[in-house]
């Protein structure tokens, strides 16, 4: 196995963030990141909580982090 002195990392999400930053600017990049983060949180985490609640009958609550932040 050959050892390389220069390895280029492939981070597709960072490449996309850099592209959005160059095209749209800092403010829209921050909004884009928040939309991605909240979208993943809402779809994936709440989907997992729903699956666990319906399958195992656990009484997990939805959005405990947002409730603790916003006092809901």
N, C-alpha and C positions, 0 to 999 in steps of 0.2 A: 504494500500500500504506500503510495506516494504522499508525502507530507507537503502541504502547500503553505507558503509563507503568507499568502493573502487569501482570505476567505471572505466572500461577499455574502452577507446574510440576506435572506429573502423574507421580509416582513410585509406581507401584502396590505395589512391594515395601516401600517405606518406609511407605506407608499401612497395609499389613498388619502390619508390625512395630509400628507405633504402636498399632494396634488390639489386638494380642496383649499388648503392654505394659500397656495400660490395663485389660484384662480379667484377665490372669493374673499380672502383676507382673514384676519384673526377672529373677528366677532362671529362671522358666519361659520368658521371652523369650530369654534367652541359650541355654537348651537348645534352643529351637525354631530359633534361628539356626544352631546347631551341627548339628542334624539336617538342615536344609536344605543347609548347606555340604557336609557329608559325603555326603549323599545324591546331590547333584549330582556330587561328585568320583567317587564309586563308580560311578555309572551312566554318566555321560557320558565322563569321562576314561578309565576302564577299557574302556568300549565302543570308544572311538577306538583305544586301544592294541591291543585284540583285533582290530579291523578291519585295522590296519596290519600286525600280526603275521601274520594269515592271508592277507592279500592280497599283501603284498610280501615276506614271509618275514623280516622284521626281527626281531632278538632283543631287543626292548624289554622291560624288566621292569615289572611292575605295582607301583604304590604306592612309587615311589622316595623321595618326600618323607616318608611315614610310616615307611619303613624307616630313613631317616637320623635321624628324630626319636627313634624308639623302639629303635633299634639292632637291627633284625630281620634 
